[in-house]
Amino acid sequence: MRIKDVITVLEAWAPPSLQEDYDNCGLQVGDPSADVTSALVCLDCTEAVVAEAAAKGCGLIITHHPVIFKGLKSLVARTYVERTVLAALKHGIAIYAIHTNLDNVLNGVNGEIAARLGLLRTRVLAPRSGQLRKLAVFVPLAQAEAVRKALFGAGAGQVGAYDECSFSSEGVGTFKAGEGTDPFVGKVGERHQEPEVRVEVILPPHLEGRVVAAMRSAHPYEEVAFDLIPLANGHPGIGSGLVGEWDQPLEEGIFLSKLKEIFGLRSVRHTALLGQPVRRIALCGGSGSFLLEQAVASGADAFLTGDLKYHQYFDADRRLLLADIGHYGSEQFTPALIARYLEREMPTFAVRLTETVTDPIHYS
Ligand SMILES: [Zn+2]
């Protein structure tokens, strides 16, 4: 297996195009064409994690948080980042970061938190717009199903939990084949009328190349007429945060105890109890305070995240129960999520979870 094969599998799940502007996801250290037999998965790639990977013979570290975030102007062991990168280079270990691209897919970081909480009917809290394209292609009647199949096979036509979604309308296409062509129907130099179907599907931008190629190869015409249109719709499966609910509401105190139990916390920082049961929960792993207004708008009874500042507790303004389970606390299950995904998609590739606790915050 080469490192780039592992990356291809990871990026089919969390395409790098979904990362935030400030982020630095992707391969940070190493040669993508190098062979690799096992990976070590972690939340933060520190010197201790690199040492662990070396001891375990793992040629690749898959980390949630990028170790190189800002540019590096030198590699002289001055900071922990430089020392970590130097250690990785010394041991021939590659480092790959899967960060906000994994935050921005519904079955990523936040989906894992929701699953641990047992939330139902989950959806993205702040769907991202500009993440959908509409493809409309004109096909002769007899070939419409073959083209539809090819589009679906390449990943087009997914709407939430539904797939193979399309719309078809019949009409008449005209064309006049020019010199040197070999038209599928009609004669060179004569206008031809052909009963056609307009097949419409939606697709995310990262599948555009694959879907268009599949459409062309299944289509009988030399020149395929199609429209690829950017949509303003929010993508239901792509964006920040998540909202879900339980069938049975929980009393606030019990809710907070449940958080401590699930996330292994000694305490949870939260706003004043509101005397209302908690049924719908908005959440965002890591630092999610920027989603407070969307959490309120979603009708959530509680908003769960990490890294909240003092004044942000005031901002909740008794509109919901705001709870901080810590940045590390909220994302601690992410390595297990990544490992499970790789084990499922690449059963012959060895994936190990780090045993190094990288939470930089200690409690006494
Ligand atoms: Zn984080």
Residues whose N, C-alpha, C, O or C-beta is under 5 A from the ligand:
A	BS01	ZN	G286 E331
